[in-house]
Amino acid sequence: MNQLLRTKSIDALIAASEEPGRRLKKSLGVWSLIALGVGAVIGSGIFTVTGTAAAGEHFLTKSVLKAPVLDLLLKGAAASTLSGRLGAGPAISVSFVLVAIACGFAAICYAELASMIPIAGSAYTYSYATLGEIFAWVIGWDLILEYAFSNMSVAVGFSAYLNDLLDNLFHFHLPLQISQPMFEEGQRTGAWFNLPAFIVLMLLSWVLVRGVRESAQTNNTMVIIKVVAILLFVFGAAHAVNTGNWHPFMPNGYSGVLSGGAIVFFTYIGFDSVSTAAEECGRPQRDMPIGIFANLAVCALLYGSVALVLTGIANWTTLNNDAPVANALKMIGMNRLRLIVTVGALLGMLSSLLVFQYGQARIWFAMSRDRLLPGIFSRVHPRYSTPYISTWVAGFVVGIPAGIFDISWFADLSNIGTLFAFILVSAGVIVLRKKQPERPRGFRVPWVPLLPGISIVCCLVLMLSLPLETWLRFFVWLVIGLFIYFGYGKKRTADLN
């Protein structure tokens, strides 16, 4: 039991990060950190989920497994099989702002821990320093789930968008045999392998191995182009806004605003990836908090602006489709701008893939350096000073399943994993304030334990809003991880002081 709850001192973590051969190059500044966050958060969702949240979701669940856990607790099994979500209407822009504020509670906890523990590993490292080895393993295993399954889904989506772009530009489609997954919803599709999904992950892995500066520059370029595409939509379509579409502004009242917020919450997942870059940041005590907070502010502004213009050019009741922005532009005859939106969606996916592959490799690297995973994953490239083996392995672990399966149904697994990480990070702030109150902090969360407590409650409620089947899969994943820990990781760390 002592080993399971054994924490690793912050000084020991920092000393381990300076060991020759395992030292990462410190080359990131505040602008690169902001771009990393925007790259992770602003994906294709800004052009898709916005419409769904405005118009609402109407569905009939046929199984208790698909019902949200919160509904099961409040309504019972029978009532919860009849379900749906009210739309926010034009007030979806307000929903985006409210969700940014809710995420801000978790963000301030990340900011404090990232500024005082500037080590690769994010929530995994923070849990090792505050809660104990078993919690560190669980959250590390959980983060692997979050990053891997999220990117599998995005890579499959990238392939579909690429085919759509080729069709728009050249009236050409890649053969279905090499551009679709072999299996979709458990059924054979007739395809051999989703080659674009695999190739894009291999190319991004190569960029990441070449160096964090090169990776950041690539991401910066994609983020700039993506933001320009979003701004072109906002300002280009603004003249077509019909203010009558904004009335009534809250067609379903505050319930609709909150329901829309529950849908769009998951579009903000990814800001925590900024903290995985702490060890490669030149001035983490100052730059990490700025990077985290600025990222949330920029994303909230972009999301809110797109939502306001979208609900102005089309009636909110018509937006519940797979491509609401593109379809709305098509309806008003702005096909050139529609093409720009498609390019923006593709770049949004690329930058998200890049940042999450970056973060995933750093989790593997940190866990390997702590001997919870094989030592090969913590090897650093002699020339580029990057965890090259972790990066390549992460690329294949994500790329091969993305070529075989359509795993979009794994998206909720990524969401529940992220929320679980938020809870442990918030708890870590409370624990460290009690154990090491005098330790220097580049940023301090005000009103502890109130604000971290609010963060924990918000995340728990959102976790309970996910379907029961997601909870069951999450527990299965954690059980598999515990078998690996007790069979391998625990034995390797048993002789550590």
NORZIWO-V75830 format. One record per helix or strand of 3 or more residues. SS is the DSSP state (h for helix, s for strand). FROM is the first residue (numbers start at 1). TO is the last residue. If there is no record, write none. Layout:
SS/FROM/TO
SS/FROM/TO
This chain:
h/10/17
h/30/41
h/44/47
h/49/55
s/57/60
h/64/66
h/69/75
h/77/80
s/82/85
h/89/116
h/123/130
h/133/170
h/176/178
h/195/210
h/212/236
h/238/240
h/243/246
h/253/268
h/271/280
h/284/313
h/316/318
h/324/331
h/335/369
h/375/378
h/388/404
h/408/435
h/450/464
h/468/493
